[in-house]
Amino acid sequence: MYLLGIALAVMGWKWNTVGGPADWSTDDWIIVLIPFGLTIAWWAWADASGYTKRKAMEVEDAKVKARQDANREAIGTLKKNKRR
């Protein structure tokens, strides 16, 4: 997502002809398009390697664990007090 943000920022910067990239010639659009290519490559790798699915499963597992802990604490079995 960071690459996409950078790509959109640089493209907007070039498009609005303000400062840095606006001073580049029209042939320098390839430099503006490089972050888009990197973003596509990242998403292709993330989907092909299972990175996206693994991160989604980690988030779901954390939610399940938090819900289980909250339920156990509510019924008093999460933290067992030792009786003396």
N, C-alpha and C positions, 0 to 999 in steps of 0.2 A: 504493500500500500504506500510505503514511503516513496518508492520509485515512481508510482503513478502521480503522487502529489508533486514530486519534483518535475516530472514531465509536464504536467498541466501548468505549473508555475512558470517554467521556462517558455512554454508555448504562449501563454498569456502575455508574458513579458515581451516576447518577440512580436506577437500579433499587435499589441497596443503601441508599439514603437516607442517604448520608454526605456532609456538608458542602455546598459550593456548589450544584450542580444539584439536590440533594435539597430545598433550600429553595424552589425554584421551584414555582409552582402546577401543577396537573395539566394546565392548558391550555398549558403551556410545553414539552410534549413535542415540538412542532414544531421547537423549537430543537435538541433532541437528535437529531432525524431529519435535519436539514440536512446534516451531514457524510456521511450515507448517500447522500443525493441527489447530492452533489458527487462521491462515489466512483463512483456509477453513471454520471454524466456523463463523468468522466475515462476510465473503462474503455470507454465507447461511443466517445468521440473517439479514444482510442488504437487501438482495433481498426479503426475506420473509416478513419483516416488512414494506417494501416500502421506506426505507431510501434512497436507490439509486435513485429511481424514483423521490422522493421529492427533492433531491439535484439537479438533472438534470432539474427539473421544475423551481427551484429557479434561476439557471443560465440562462435559457431561458427567464424567466420573467425580469431579470436584463438587458438582451440584448434588449428586446422589449422596456422597459422603457427608456434605454439610446437612442435608435433610435427615440422614440417618442419625447423625450426632445430635441434631436438635430434638428429634423424637426420643432418643435414648435419654437425653438430659431431662426432657419433659416428664418421663416416667420414672426417672431417678436411677437408671442403670448405667449411665455413662461414668459417673464418678462414684464409686462405692466407698462409703465411709466405713472405716474399721471401727468396730465397737470394742471398747475397753472395759 
